[in-house]
Amino acid sequence: MASPFNIVNSPASGVPSPEAHPRPDWLRVKFLGGENYQELKGIMRTLGLNTVCESARCPNMGECWEHRTATFMILGDICTRACGFCAVPSGRPAGPPDEDEPNRVAEAAARMGLRYAVVTSVNRDDQPDGGARIFARTIQEIRRRVPACRIELLIPDFRGDWDALEIVLAARPDVLNHNTETVPRLYRQVRKGALYERSLELLRRSKQSHPEIPTKTGLMLGLGEEKQEVLDTLQELAAQGTDILTLGQYLQPTREHLPVVRYLHPAEFAEFKILGEAMGFKHVEAGPLVRSSYHAFEQTESARR
């Protein structure tokens, strides 16, 4: 099977088409699709679950699935926002959230024997609480079925509804993740419907109200940001008390999405890791292939030391 790093899918034809500019060698990965991969895929399809691994065309999907880890995507597969970087389909969801979905996610976690589960979602701006109640119920059901499993949530901004955030925090996830995605100057084109200041406030409120819950955020690089802009953003994120930081290379999922301005060399990511740790982050995961939930268990263990 071809690596998702070497091709993109043309939304018009559905046929893979080559990228305009070849990616550097450090962005080429071997797709793994062994027994564990096939079994996990079967579990997801049988239970009617979505994964951000598939919807966002993550380059690490083969590796992660072969190691029996996946990021569950709840609240459906249609996002109410249309961010310039994201491959998840956008539009108006057909109906309200599926009330049985938390049970099926917990069933999948039990079948997989997970010790660490990552749960994220599409944006559901059509819902009064943005889906916060379903997030909380998903935590409760996983804990009921798999008591030893740690749970990381990667949440949207809930449009600044801090009561919705409190619903999620009250369910006590082991890690609260909210991605900043990019530097403030690029927010309008990269994160439509989001506000940089709102994301900072979410991270700050989370740490202030529940200091025992580690907070985490991530940025994509290669969208046209300047180095000093990245450093300034990291300083502001560290100032909110954020514990874990992830930095990865942005990759254009289709030609309909924002183009890659440049590919950062692995040495640049290594430098950001050193600088980020000096700013006070307990753990920084930085590299071209890094994604928010990549090696999530290891990130959390490192931050706890």
C-alpha positions as CSV (number, residue, x, y, z in Angstrom):
1,M,0.0,0.0,0.0
2,A,1.3,3.5,-0.8
3,S,2.3,5.7,2.0
4,P,-0.1,8.6,2.8
5,F,3.0,10.8,2.8
6,N,3.7,10.2,-0.9
7,I,0.2,10.8,-2.3
8,V,-2.9,12.9,-1.7
9,N,-6.4,12.1,-2.7
10,S,-8.1,14.3,-5.2
11,P,-11.6,15.1,-3.9
12,A,-12.8,15.5,-7.4
13,S,-11.9,12.1,-8.7
14,G,-11.1,10.1,-5.6
15,V,-7.9,9.0,-7.4
16,P,-4.5,9.5,-5.8
17,S,-2.6,12.3,-7.4
18,P,1.1,13.3,-6.8
19,E,1.9,16.4,-4.8
20,A,3.1,19.4,-6.6
21,H,6.4,19.3,-4.6
22,P,8.0,16.1,-3.4
23,R,8.3,15.7,0.3
24,P,11.8,15.2,1.8
25,D,13.1,11.8,2.7
26,W,12.4,12.3,6.5
27,L,8.7,12.5,5.7
28,R,8.5,9.1,4.0
29,V,7.1,6.3,6.2
30,K,6.4,2.6,5.6
31,F,2.7,1.8,6.0
32,L,2.2,-1.0,8.5
33,G,-1.0,-3.2,8.1
34,G,-0.5,-6.4,10.0
35,E,-2.9,-8.5,12.1
36,N,-3.3,-5.9,14.8
37,Y,-4.1,-3.3,12.3
38,Q,-6.8,-5.4,10.6
39,E,-8.3,-6.5,14.0
40,L,-8.5,-2.9,15.2
41,K,-10.1,-1.8,11.9
42,G,-12.6,-4.6,12.3
43,I,-13.5,-3.6,15.8
44,M,-14.1,0.0,14.7
45,R,-16.3,-0.9,11.8
46,T,-18.3,-3.5,13.8
47,L,-19.1,-0.9,16.5
48,G,-19.7,1.9,14.0
49,L,-17.0,4.1,15.4
50,N,-15.0,6.9,13.8
51,T,-11.3,7.6,14.3
52,V,-9.5,10.8,13.7
53,C,-6.7,8.6,12.4
54,E,-8.7,7.9,9.3
55,S,-10.7,11.1,9.0
56,A,-7.7,13.3,9.3
57,R,-5.5,11.0,7.2
58,C,-2.8,10.7,9.8
59,P,0.5,9.5,8.5
60,N,1.1,7.5,11.7
61,M,-2.1,5.4,11.4
62,G,-0.4,2.2,10.3
63,E,2.2,2.3,13.1
64,C,-0.3,3.2,15.8
65,W,-2.9,0.7,14.8
66,E,-0.4,-2.0,14.6
67,H,0.5,-1.2,18.2
68,R,-3.2,-1.3,19.1
69,T,-3.6,2.4,19.8
70,A,-6.1,4.7,18.1
71,T,-7.8,8.1,18.7
72,F,-11.6,7.7,18.9
73,M,-13.5,10.6,17.3
74,I,-16.9,11.1,18.8
75,L,-19.9,13.2,18.1
76,G,-20.2,12.0,14.5
77,D,-18.0,12.5,11.4
78,I,-19.2,15.9,10.2
79,C,-17.6,19.0,11.6
80,T,-19.5,22.3,11.9
81,R,-16.3,24.2,11.0
82,A,-14.2,24.2,7.9
83,C,-10.6,24.7,9.0
84,G,-8.1,25.2,6.2
85,F,-5.8,22.4,7.3
86,C,-8.2,19.6,8.3
87,A,-9.4,16.7,6.2
88,V,-12.4,15.9,8.4
89,P,-15.6,16.6,6.3
90,S,-17.4,19.8,7.2
91,G,-21.1,20.7,7.0
92,R,-24.3,20.5,9.0
93,P,-24.7,17.2,11.0
94,A,-27.8,15.3,10.2
95,G,-29.0,15.0,13.7
96,P,-28.1,15.2,17.4
97,P,-25.2,13.3,18.9
98,D,-25.6,9.5,19.2
99,E,-26.4,8.8,22.9
100,D,-25.1,5.2,22.6
101,E,-21.7,6.3,21.3
102,P,-20.0,6.4,24.7
103,N,-21.0,2.8,25.3
104,R,-19.5,1.7,22.0
105,V,-16.3,3.5,22.6
106,A,-16.0,1.8,26.0
107,E,-16.7,-1.6,24.3
108,A,-13.9,-1.0,21.8
109,A,-11.5,0.0,24.6
110,A,-12.4,-3.2,26.4
111,R,-12.0,-5.4,23.4
112,M,-8.6,-3.8,22.6
113,G,-7.4,-4.1,26.2
114,L,-6.3,-0.4,26.2
115,R,-4.2,1.0,29.0
116,Y,-4.4,4.5,27.4
117,A,-7.3,5.9,25.4
118,V,-7.4,9.2,23.5
119,V,-10.8,10.6,22.7
120,T,-11.4,13.7,20.5
121,S,-14.3,15.0,18.4
122,V,-15.5,17.1,15.6
123,N,-16.7,20.6,16.4
124,R,-20.5,20.5,17.2
125,D,-21.3,24.2,17.3
126,D,-24.9,23.1,16.6
127,Q,-25.2,21.7,20.1
128,P,-25.9,23.9,23.2
129,D,-23.0,22.4,25.1
130,G,-20.8,21.6,22.1
131,G,-20.9,17.9,23.0
132,A,-19.4,18.3,26.5
133,R,-21.9,15.9,28.0
134,I,-21.1,13.2,25.6
135,F,-17.4,13.6,26.4
136,A,-18.1,13.2,30.1
137,R,-20.2,10.1,29.5
138,T,-17.5,8.6,27.4
139,I,-15.0,9.0,30.3
140,Q,-17.5,7.4,32.7
141,E,-18.2,4.4,30.4
142,I,-14.6,3.7,29.7
143,R,-13.8,3.8,33.4
144,R,-16.7,1.5,34.1
145,R,-15.6,-1.1,31.5
146,V,-11.8,-0.7,31.7
147,P,-11.0,0.8,35.2
148,A,-7.2,0.8,34.7
149,C,-7.3,2.7,31.4
150,R,-6.1,6.3,31.4
151,I,-8.1,8.7,29.3
152,E,-6.8,11.7,27.4
153,L,-9.4,14.1,25.9
154,L,-8.6,16.4,22.9
155,I,-11.4,18.9,23.1
156,P,-12.7,21.8,20.9
157,D,-13.0,25.3,22.3
158,F,-16.8,25.0,23.0
159,R,-17.1,28.5,21.6
160,G,-15.9,29.8,25.0
161,D,-18.7,28.1,26.9
162,W,-16.8,27.6,30.2
163,D,-19.7,25.7,31.8
164,A,-19.2,23.1,29.0
165,L,-15.5,23.0,29.8
166,E,-16.4,22.4,33.5
167,I,-18.6,19.5,32.5
168,V,-15.6,17.8,30.9
169,L,-13.2,18.6,33.7
170,A,-15.6,17.4,36.3
171,A,-15.4,13.9,34.7
172,R,-11.7,14.0,35.5
173,P,-9.8,13.0,32.4
174,D,-6.2,12.0,33.0
175,V,-5.0,14.6,30.5
176,L,-6.9,17.6,29.0
177,N,-5.7,18.5,25.5
178,H,-6.7,21.4,23.4
179,N,-4.7,22.2,20.3
180,T,-3.7,25.8,19.5
181,E,-2.7,24.6,16.0
182,T,-0.8,27.8,14.8
183,V,0.4,31.2,15.6
184,P,-2.0,34.1,16.2
185,R,-1.3,35.8,12.8
186,L,-2.5,32.8,10.9
187,Y,-5.6,32.0,12.9
188,R,-8.1,33.6,10.4
189,Q,-7.0,31.4,7.5
190,V,-6.1,28.3,9.4
191,R,-8.7,28.0,12.2
192,K,-12.0,29.4,10.9
193,G,-14.4,30.0,13.8
194,A,-11.7,29.8,16.4
195,L,-9.9,32.6,18.4
196,Y,-6.3,32.4,19.7
197,E,-7.2,34.2,22.9
198,R,-10.0,31.8,23.5
199,S,-7.7,28.8,23.3
200,L,-5.3,30.4,25.7
201,E,-8.1,31.1,28.1
202,L,-9.3,27.5,27.9
203,L,-5.9,26.1,28.8
204,R,-5.6,28.7,31.6
205,R,-9.0,28.0,33.1
206,S,-8.4,24.2,32.9
207,K,-5.2,24.5,34.9
208,Q,-6.6,27.0,37.4
209,S,-9.8,25.0,38.2
210,H,-8.2,21.5,38.1
211,P,-4.5,21.9,38.7
212,E,-4.1,18.1,39.2
213,I,-5.1,17.4,35.6
214,P,-2.2,17.9,33.1
215,T,-2.9,20.2,30.2
216,K,-1.6,19.7,26.7
217,T,-1.5,21.6,23.4
218,G,0.0,21.3,20.0
219,L,1.0,23.3,16.9
220,M,1.5,22.5,13.3
221,L,4.5,24.1,11.6
222,G,5.2,24.9,8.0
223,L,2.1,27.1,7.3
224,G,4.1,30.3,6.9
225,E,4.9,31.1,10.6
226,E,8.1,32.8,11.5
227,K,10.5,31.3,14.1
228,Q,10.0,34.2,16.5
229,E,6.2,33.9,16.2
230,V,6.5,30.3,17.2
231,L,8.7,31.2,20.2
232,D,6.4,34.0,21.3
233,T,3.4,31.6,21.1
234,L,5.2,28.9,23.1
235,Q,6.0,31.5,25.8
236,E,2.3,32.4,26.0
237,L,1.3,28.7,26.2
238,A,3.8,28.0,28.9
239,A,2.5,31.0,30.8
240,Q,-0.9,29.3,31.0
241,G,0.7,26.5,33.0
242,T,0.5,24.0,30.0
243,D,2.3,20.8,30.8
244,I,2.8,19.0,27.5
245,L,3.5,20.4,24.1
246,T,3.5,18.7,20.7
247,L,5.0,20.2,17.5
248,G,4.7,18.6,14.1
249,Q,5.0,19.3,10.4
250,Y,1.8,20.4,8.6
251,L,1.0,18.2,5.6
252,Q,-1.6,19.2,3.0
253,P,-4.3,16.5,3.0
254,T,-5.7,17.4,-0.4
255,R,-5.2,20.2,-3.0
256,E,-8.3,21.9,-1.6
257,H,-6.6,22.6,1.7
258,L,-3.9,25.1,2.6
259,P,-0.6,24.5,0.9
260,V,2.6,23.7,2.8
261,V,4.8,26.8,2.8
262,R,7.9,24.9,3.8
263,Y,9.1,21.6,5.3
264,L,11.1,22.1,8.5
265,H,14.2,20.0,8.9
266,P,14.3,17.6,11.9
267,A,17.1,19.7,13.4
268,E,14.7,22.6,13.6
269,F,12.2,20.5,15.6
270,A,15.0,19.4,17.9
271,E,15.9,23.0,18.6
272,F,12.2,23.8,19.4
273,K,12.1,20.9,21.8
274,I,15.1,22.2,23.7
275,L,13.8,25.8,23.7
276,G,10.3,24.6,24.8
277,E,11.6,22.6,27.7
278,A,13.6,25.7,28.8
279,M,10.4,27.6,28.9
280,G,8.9,25.2,31.5
281,F,6.9,22.6,29.6
282,K,7.2,19.3,31.4
283,H,7.4,17.4,28.1
284,V,7.9,18.5,24.5
285,E,7.3,16.1,21.7
286,A,8.7,17.6,18.5
287,G,9.4,16.2,15.1
288,P,8.1,16.1,11.5
289,L,5.9,13.1,12.1
290,V,4.6,14.2,15.5
291,R,0.8,14.5,15.9
292,S,-1.2,15.4,19.0
293,S,-1.9,11.8,20.1
294,Y,1.3,10.2,18.8
295,H,3.1,8.4,21.6
296,A,0.5,10.0,24.0
297,F,1.0,7.5,26.7
298,E,4.8,8.1,26.7
299,Q,4.3,11.8,26.7
300,T,2.1,11.7,29.8
301,E,4.5,9.3,31.6
302,S,7.4,11.7,30.9
303,A,5.4,14.7,32.1
304,R,4.7,13.0,35.4
305,R,8.3,12.5,36.3
